[in-house]
Amino acid sequence: MRRISHPFQLGLLGLLLAAPVAIAVDNRSDVPIVLKARPGGLNVVVVYSSECPISNEYSPTLKALAESLPKSVKIVGVSVDYDLPEADLARHAKEHGLPYSVVQDKNSLVQMLGVTKTPEAVVLDDQGKIRYRGRIDDQFADRGKRNAHPEHSDLKEAIAALLGGQEPAKPWPTAVGCPVPVRPKLAAGPVYTKDVLPILQKHCQDCHRKGQVGPFSLDTYEQARKRADDLASLASERRMPPWKAVPGFGPGYKHDKSLSNAEINTLVTWAQGGTPEGNLADAPPPAVFSDEWTLGTPDLIIEPKADFSIPASGNDVYRCFVIPTNLPSDVYIRAAEVRAGNRRVVHHVLSYVDISGAARKKDQSEPGEGYECFGGPGVEVHSGLFGWAPGNEAHFLPDGIGVSLPKGADVIMQVHYHPDGKPETDRTRLGLFFCKTPVKQSLHNSFAANMRMEIPAGDANREVRARWKVPIGVTVLSATPHMHQIGRDMAMSFRFPDGRVENLVKIADWDFNWQLTYWLQKPLDVPKDAVLDVVSHYDNSASNPRNPNKPPKPMHWGEATTDEMCIGFVAIVKTGQDLTRPGEKDDLGLIMRTQWEAEGRKYQEEAKRRAEAGGKNK
């Protein structure tokens, strides 16, 4: 074990030896390790990883706990990141404000304590006996699944019970977090250099490299080897890479980062077979990633006027920044590229076009840069623009297709922030690329939505459907499913007038934190009177840890976190449109708006008749 010092604390040896007890710490398996507390006191060992996002998110919780403990209780952090430079671990402890010592372990102490996850806590008494081992509290139900209403501070409650002479009510609650890295194994099988590294370069390193959104890097053999079991597990469950579309359901997509069955089998076999490194001569050249604009220099770069501050902890933050374009004339956009200012906290970005000035007014009504906006921009927009999530690749639309950006328009950039355990700042930029060739077709967004949805309290599998009847022949370029917190699954398909069905996309395990736009490999022509069908299911039960209401309440359509949505978006162009022809108009948006206004009037008339009928029956 190596001790890591930072400016405001001693290491583990210094901390524990300050108490009048005998302490031995050693990596040799034949030397016992005793971590007795001072007489009548307790020692708390928190096993953590600076590369585990759940560990990092617990930093404020652990800081508050450490500062509240009596002097008879000592707390120490044990990092499993044994291959990281000591300076990096010390810097991490300082940045996260950890008010206790941290040490670096090479698994011997962690294995002795029986710890398997990070973060996980162990409480030892003055006889060196483990009295508690498990989770810190119930903020997380699973990896990537936060409880909307945590109730139990297990570690704090266990310490209080032990200090009071009682046994903890739950001395062994299962921890939720990242697996402790595995030690090297010697066995045959696929090798890293020839078999595994190409998979990581293709599917993982875009996010899992230094300075990017991934919580740890996968640039080296050692970084992959120590996480081999976890990589194999997450790949087998198709939880990583974060590609939610069910394989084989739709027509195939551009930028698909999902793993093939053969690639998954390679990772699993490599982990089970001992993670051999192989011959360095067989390794492919390092993957080249651009940390600047991948499509070249944008024609227009827009960004907020000032940095935005993200707190160390708490709920995710959704912020809309309103940015004037000051364009002197109308233009068409063929691509947009997002450059996240701080990828540690930027989860995804959506952008919209506003020509009404409504977003400016919302911005002015709230202090600071931008305004709070969950679910959408909160104003009626001219059109959607583009979106980005980690792993998405910026790309140009096909020649002859563009997104309209009127002169003088504002761009609304909605950024989803995820606190990472320490205060952060961000200023994300959006680069716009103008069409260089004549635009024949203007890209628009349409959708099927059910704004009358009702999800009763307690219903764990409520089905909600939505439909949109296509008013004119269109060509579909992409599909984007959208729900809120209690969504379970969603499928989008087109039903043609002749009865034929063309599937677009299906999400079998909805996660609000991973919303992607699925660009079709080949555009899909859809005739007039075809129907876009959306079928979704919701879990509004008390057993759903993501349910924002406890106890569950009936849920309806709305923008708030306690509301829900059922929308299937499609990006479309008018089939056969050629705006270069004299007299040709970009009327697809008007056609759809007229259709939606008619649907709205129909709904209002039906609601009025139902109300009148109800009054007569009283």
N, C-alpha and C positions, 0 to 999 in steps of 0.2 A: 504494500500500500504506500502511495506517495502522498505527502501532505501538500496541499495547495494553500498558500497564504494570500489573503487580500487585506487591504489597508486597515480594516476595522475589526479583524478577528484573529484569534489564534487558530492553529490547526487542531485536528482531533486529539492528538497526543497532548498538546498543550492544554486544551480544554478539559480533558478528562483527568489528566495527571494533576491538575490544580485541585481536584477533590482528593480527600485522604483515602484513596483506594488503590489497589494494585491493578495496573492496566498492562496488557500485552497485546501488541498488534504486529502481525507478521504474515507474510505471504506463504511461508513454508507450511505444507500440509501437516508436518509433524509437530508443529508448535501450536499449543492451544491459544485461543483468543478469548480473553475475558473482558467484558465491558460492564463491570459492576458500576452501579451508581453510588453516590455517597450515602451514608447511613440514613435510611428513611426517605431517600430521594429516588428519582427515576432518570434514566437516560433514554432519550428519544433519537433513534437513528432513522433518518429519512433518505431512502435510496432514490436517486433521481438521475435524469439524463438531460443535459443541456440541449440535446438533439430530439427530445421527445416533446411535441407540442403540448400534451396534457401536463407533463411535468412543469413546463414553463408557465402554463396558465395557473398553476397552483402557487406560484411565487407570492402573490399578494396574500393568499390565504395563510401560507406558512409564515410569512413575515408577521402578520397580525397575531398568529398563534404564539410564535416565539416571544413576541414582545409582551404577551399577556401571562406567560408562565412564571410561577414563583421561582425563587433562586434554587430551590431543591430539585428543580427539573432542568436538565440540560438537553439541548437539541443540537444535532450535528447532521450535516448533509454528506452523503456518500455518493459520489458520482461514479457511474459505470462507464463513463467515456474515457477508458484507460488509454486510448490511442491519441487523444487530443493533446496539444501542447498545454503545459501547465498555465501559461499566460492566458490562453483562451478560456480556461475554466475559471481562473481568477477574475477575468474581465466579465464573464457571464454572471458570476456571483455578485459583482459590484453593480452591474447594470440592472439586475433584478432585485437589488436592495436586500439581499439575504442577510439578516442580522445575526448569523451564526456561522460557525466554521464549516468549511467543506473540505473533503479529502477525496483523493482519487484511488479507486480500487481496481484490482485486476481480477475480480470475481471471487476471490477466496472468502472475504468477509460476507459478501452478498450470498454466496452459496451456503455458507455456514448458517446464516440467519434464515435460510429458506425462502428468500425473496425471489420472486419471478417476474415482477412488473415494475415499471417506473411510472409514476411515483408510488412507493409503498413504504409504510411506516412500521417500525418495530420499537416496542417499549420494553426496557429491561429494568429489573429492580436491583436493590443493593446486594443481591446474591448472584447477580448475573443471569437470572432466569427470565426468559421471554414471557411477558404477561399479556402482550397484545401484538398482533401482526396483521396488517391489512390496509384497507383504503383510508384515506384522510377524511373524506366525507362522501356524500352521494351526489356531487355535482354532475357526474357522468354516469350514464346507464351502460354505456359501451363506448368503444373508440369512435369518435365522431358523432356521438349521440348524447347531447347534454340534457340533463333533467331540467324541465322548465320550472319545477318547484322542488328544489332540494330540501330535505327535512332533517337529515342526520349529520351531525359533526362527530363522526365515530371516534376519531383520534382524540379530540378534545374531551369527549364524554368519557373515554377510557381512562385518560390521565386523571380526570376529576374523581372517578370511581376509585382508582388505585390509591390516590392521595388520601381518600376518605376511608381506606381500609376495606373497600369492597372490590369484588371481581367485576371486570367490565361486562356489560349486558351482552355484548357481541365481541368476544375476544379475537375472532378470526374472520372478519368480513373480507370477501374477495376484493382485491384491488382491481381497478380499471386503469389501463395504461398501455405502455409499450413494453414488449418483452425485453428482458435483460439480454444483452448481446451474448452470443454463444462463443465458446472457445474453439480453437482450431481442432479439426478432426483429420485423421489420416485414412483415406479410403479412395476407391476408384470411382469413376463416373465421368460425367461431363466436366470440363475444366473451365475455369474462369476466362482465361485469355481468348480461347477459340469459340466457346459456346455461350457463356453468360454475358461477357462484356458487350458484344454486339446488341443483345437484347436491352441492356441497360442504356446504351447510347441511343437506341432508337425510341424507346418508350419512357425512359425515366429521367435521364440527365438534364433534360430541358428544365425541369423543376428542381431536381435533386442535385444541385451544385451550389457552390458558395455564392451567397448573396441573392439566391432565388427563394421562391415561396416554400420549397420543400424544407422540412425541419432538420434534415441532415443531408450530407452529400453522398453520392454514389460514384465518385470519380476514381476511386482506387480499389484494389483487391481487398485490402483490409476493411474498408468501409462496407463493402458488400458481404464479405465473409462473416463478419460478426453479426450480421442481420439476416443470414441466409434463411433460417427457419421462418422468420417473420415475412421476408420477401415471398417465400414459397406459399405461406398461408394466405397472405393478402392477394396474391395473384390467383390462387386456386378459388378463392371466394369472389374474385373479380371486383374487389374493393379498390384495387390499385392496378394500373393507372385509373384515375377517376373518369371512366367512360361508362355512362349509365345505360346506354342503349342495349337492348337485348339482341345478341347476335342472331342473324338470320331472319329477323322480323321485317325489316325494311329493305329498301333497294340498295343499300350500301352507301357509305358516306365518305366525303373527303376528310383528311386529317384524322382518320380513325387511329387512336393510340391504343386500342384494346389489344390484348395479347391473344395470339392463336393458341389452340390446344397444345400444339407442339412446343411453343415457347414456354407455356406454363409447365409442361412436363419436364422441360430442361431445367427450370428453376427448382422444381420439386426434387428431381433426381440428383441434382448437384448438391442440394442441402442434405439430403438423406445419405449421399455417398461420400461425405467428408469434405466438401468444398475445396477440392484440389485447385491449385493456381494454374498449372499448366506451363507451357513454354512461352516465355515472354516474346519470342520471335513470332508467335502465332497471333499476337494481339493486333487488332486493327488500329489505325492511326487515331489519335484522340479526336473526339467529335468537336466540331467547330460551332460555337454558338455566338450570336451577335448580341451584345448588350446595348446596342444602339438600334436604329431603325432598320429592320430586316428587309424592307421593301425599297430602301433608298431614302433620299431626303424628301419629306412630305412637302406638299405645296402650301399647306397651312398647318401650323402647330398651335394648338390652343391648350391653355392650362389655367387653373385658378390663380388669383392674384397673390395668394399667400399660402403658406403651409397650413395644413390642418392637423390638429392634435388628436391622437387616439389614446384613451386611457389604458392603464395596465391591465384592467380586468373589467368584468361586467358583460352585459349583453353585446352582441354584434351591433355595429353602427352602420346605418345606411344614410349616406349624405349625398345630396344633389347639389352640384356646383353649376351655376349659370354663367356661361361664357359667351360674350358677344363675338360674332365673326367679323362684323364690319365689312362684309363683302359688298362691293359696289354694284354687282350684277349677279344674276342667277348662275349657279354652276351645278354640275353633276359630279357626284363622288363615286369613284370606282373601287376605293379601298379605304379602310381606316385601321390604324395601328395604335394600340394602347401601350404606353411605356409606364408601367407601375413605378411610382417614385420609391416606394418601400414595399418590396414583395414579401416582407415578413408579415405584413398585416393586410395587404390588399388582396381580397379574395376574388372578386370579379367586378367587372365594369360594364354598365349599359349606357347607351347614349341615345338622345332624342333631339328632334328639331322643333323649336318653338318660334312661331312668328307672331304670337299674340301679345307677348310681354307679360303673360300671367306668371311665368316662372320667376321673372325679375322681381315681381311684387312679393312673391313668397320668400324670396331670398332677402329682400329688404325688411321683411317682417320678423326675421329671426336674427339674433346677434351672431357675429362671426361669419366665416366664409361658408356660403351655401346654406341649405336648410335640410331638416330631417325628412327622410322619405323612404318608407318601407313599402315594398311591393311594386311601386311605380313612381313616376315623377309627381303625381298628385295634381296635375293640370292636364287639360286637353291639349295634345301636341299635334303638330303638323304631320309628323311621321316619326317612326323609329329610325335610328341611324345604324349603328353597329354595336356589337358586344364583344366582351373578352372574358375568358376565365383561364387560369393556369393550364398550360398545355395546348390551348387553342393557337393556331397559326394564322397570322395575318395573310390575306390573299386578295388578289384582284378579282373583281367580278368579270364575267366573260365580256369580250369586246362588244360594244354596242349596248350595254346595260349599265345604268347608273342610278344613284339615289339623289333625288332632288334636294338641293340646299339653296333656298331662295335668298336673295340679297337682303342684307341686314338682319338675318335670322340669328337667334341665339341657339347655342348647343347646350343641352342639359346633360351633364356627365354624372351619372349615379354610380357611386363607388361603395362597395360593400367591404367594410373593415372588420377584421377578426382580431380582438385584443390578444397579445401574445405573452402577457405576464409582466411587461414593463412598459412605461410610457413611450410612445412613438410619435413621429410626425411623418406626413406624406404630402407630396404634391405630384399627382399623377398627370401625365400629359397625353393628349390625343392628337395623333398626326393624321391629316386628311390628304388623300391623293385625288386630284381632279381627273376626270375623264379626258383623255388626249385625242380620242377619235369621236366622230359624231355618234350621239346617243339615239338609238332607235327605240329602246324600251326603257321605261322608268320603273324602278323596283319599288314595290309597295308591300305593306304588311296587312294581312287579313287574319281573321281568327274565328274560331268557334268557341263561344263562352256560354256558361249557364249562370246568369246573374240572379236566378230565382232559387238557387241551390239551398237545401235545408239538410243539415246533418244533426240528427237528434243526439242529445247527450247520452253517452253510454254505448252508442253504436260503433262496433269495432270494424265494420266492413261495409260502410254505406256507399252504394253505387250512385254516381252522378254522371249524367250524360250531357253532351252539348253537340250542336250541329250547325253547320253553315252551308247553305245552298249556293253554289257558285253561280253568279248572275251572268257571267260571260266567260268565254273560253280563256283560260289562263295557263301559264306554265309555272310550276312550283320549283323553287330553288332550294328551300330549306324548311325545316320544321323545328319548333321550339315549344315543348310542353312547359306548363307553369301551374304550380299549386303553392300552398303555403306550408305550415308546419305539420299538419296532421295527414297530409297526403300519403297514400300507400303505393299506388301505382297509376299509370296512365298509358293509354294506347291511342294513337292517331292513325286514321285510315281514310281513304277516299272510296266512296261507293258510287260507281259510274251508273248512268241511266240504263245501261244494258245489264246491270246486275254484277258486273265485274268489280272486284275489290282490290285496291292497291294500298298495301300497308306502307305507312311512313316511318313511324318510330314507336317503340314501346319501352317504358321505364318500369321495371318490375319492382324496384326498391327505391322509391322516391326519397331524395335528400335535398332539402331546400338549399343546402350549402353548395350543391354541385349542379347548377343549372347551365346546360349547354345548348347551343344552337347546332343542329345537325344539318350540314350542307350536303345535299344529295350529290353522289358521284355523277349522275346523269339527270338533267332537269326532266321533270315529269309533266307531260301535257295533260290537262284536265279539261273536259268539255263543259259547256254550259249545262246547268241543272245537275251536275254531279254534287255529291254531298260529302263535306268533311265531317266525319264522325269522331268524337272524342269520348272515350269511356274511361272513367277514373274511379278510384275507391279511396275512402278516408277512414281513419281510425280515431274516433272521438271518445275512446274509452279511457278509464282511469289508469289502465295498464300501459298506455302509450306515454313514455317518458317525455316526448316532445310536445305533449298537449299543453298549450299555454294556460289552460283553465283547470284549476283544481278546487273543488270537484268539477268534472266536465259540465259545460253549458251547451245549449243548442248553438250551432254555428251557422252563419250565413255569409253571403258575399260581402266583401269589404276590403279596405286597404290596411286596416290595423293588424297587428300581430295576433290579436284574438279573433280575427275574421279568417275567411278562407277564400280561395279562388279556384276556378276550373276553366282554364284557357288553353287552347291549342293554337299557337301562332303559325302562320305560313308566310314566307317571303315569296312574292309572285310578280310576274309581269303579264301584261295583256298579250295573248297569243296573236301573232301576226302584226303587232303594232310596229309602225315605222315613223318615228317622229321627224325624220328627215324629209318626209313627203310633204308637199305644200298642203296646208289645211288640216293636217293630222294633229289631234289634240291629246294631251296626257289626261284622259278622262277616267282612268280606272279608279282613282281615289274618289271622284265624284259619284261614279256608279255605285261603289260600295257604301259611301256615306248616305246616298239616297235610299239604298236598301235597308241600312240599319235604322234610319229615321222612320221608315215605314214599319219596321218591326217594332220600334219603340211605341209608335202610335197604336199599333195592334195590341200590344201588351197593356197599354193604359186603358184602352177600350174594354179589354177582357177583365181587367181589374175592377173597372167601374161597374160592369155588369154583375160581377161576383158580389161586389159590395151592395148593390141594389137588391140582388136576390137574397142576400143574407138579411137585409133589413126587412124585407117582406115576410121572411119566415119567422121573424121574432114575434 
